[in-house]
Structure formats: C-alpha cells, structure tokens
C-alpha cells in the first residue's frame, strides 16, 4: 500500500515535468529551428504548428484537470462495505456484493469503477471516463507530434538521417556511448532520451484509449473484465457511448468542457443498480 501511495504522488509530478519539458523544447528549439526563415522571421508555418501544438497540449491538460475535478464516486451508496475474506491488502479495490468497488487509495465507494489512475490520483468511473479517454487521446497525439518534430530537429540541427529504419532503434544506445565519450553535446543526448519518452507515453495512452472505448461500447469496465464478471443487461453500443460522452459529444472532442450532465449521472446510478 505504501508503494501505491508513493506512486500516486510521483506520477502527477512526472506528468507535469514531462509536459513542461515538452512545451519548452517545442517553442524554444523545435519549431523555431524547423519552420522559421534564415532571417529569423516568423512565418505562417511557425504560427500554424505553434497553434496546433498549443491546441493539443491545452486539451490534454484541460481533460486532465476535468478528470480530477469530476471524480467518480457513488454518493448514494450507504450500505456496509463488504469484502471477501480472501482479499489481500495488495489489492487496490475491494469487490462489493452490490457490484460496486471500494478503492483503498481513494477511500470511497466507486460507481462503475474501471481502474485507479495514478497520474490523476483518483479512480476512473462513472463521471470522469469521458475526460480520461480524451486525456489519453490528446496526450498520445501530443507525444507522437513531439516525436515527429524531434526527429525533424535532429535532422536539421545535427544532420542525423532517419531514412534507414534501424537508425531509430540504434539511436539511444549509440547516443549513450557518444555522450559519455564527449562526442555529442548534452542537448542532443537529452532530446534523444525525450524521443523515447514520447514514444512510450504516446503508445501507452493510445492503447489505453482504444481499450477504454471498446469497454465502454460493450457496457463493461476493466474491473468487471479482470474479475470475469458478465454484464447481465447489455445496452446497444450507441447508448453506452452516449452515457459516457453525453449528447454534446462533438463539442467534447475539441474542448475540455463538461458534456455529461447530472441527469445522466443519475441515470447511470440507476442503471448500475
């Protein structure tokens, strides 16, 4: 439990640090070096890529805040917390007889709990699933976009050719050796490290996003899937997606705003019971 609580504190700090570093690299190194003219004038390409990156990162941060602002919880559940005698302290959620879960980190009953997200420090469930999905979408897009511009920056500034697919695979081990031999500057080595960080985060968030959308369409949560629970009453996938994304789902695709109202939360409560 101590390791989980420590991870619950470290993960948000890691996220904000990676976001700050990505923002600084984009606007102080990548975009100016790649898209500005030789006389350092700002052109339309610089403004376009700068605005697009701001759109991506602000949506990622906005949905991150919304995931924390609207935590998943079952405020109407006043029943006793029933746990199996075989439940270990290493398990972060206790299965309840009424089909809901008690998170030992959040210390509350979670309605339609999917999992505990350490990057946001709370559980993903009935009220914040949409924001978590959009957070994954924009975080993965931001990371993969930063990866492309980082590769372009290394090509422009350090004349590294990526025509051979093996170049990216061997870039990190070679950069580590060259850095300790003093053959490459520290900035180049740091950017190479960030390329692999962006690749890892981008692919992980993209995988989370695809998994969550599939589970939502099936009307199932990761907790239910992991425990082998079968959903007794399956609604049409359109209805399941509407419960999570709300009626104004198109607006939610482009802006980190609330699209799931209290009435839909109440309907989800009744449906889960």
Protein Blocks (a to p, Z undefined) as FASTA:
>chain_A
ZZmmmmmmmmmmmmmmmmmmmmmmmmmmmmmmmmmcfkopacfklmmmmmmmmmmmmmmm
mmmmmmmmmccddfklmbdcdddfklcfkbcbdcdfkopacdfklopacehifbdcfkno
pacdfklmmmmmmmmmmmmmmmmmmmmmmmmmmmmmnopafkbmklmmmmmmmmmmmmmn
opacfklmmmmmmmmmmmmmmmmmmmmmmmmmmmmmnopafklmmnopacfbacdfklmm
mmmnommlmmmmmpccdfbdfklmmmmmmmmZZ
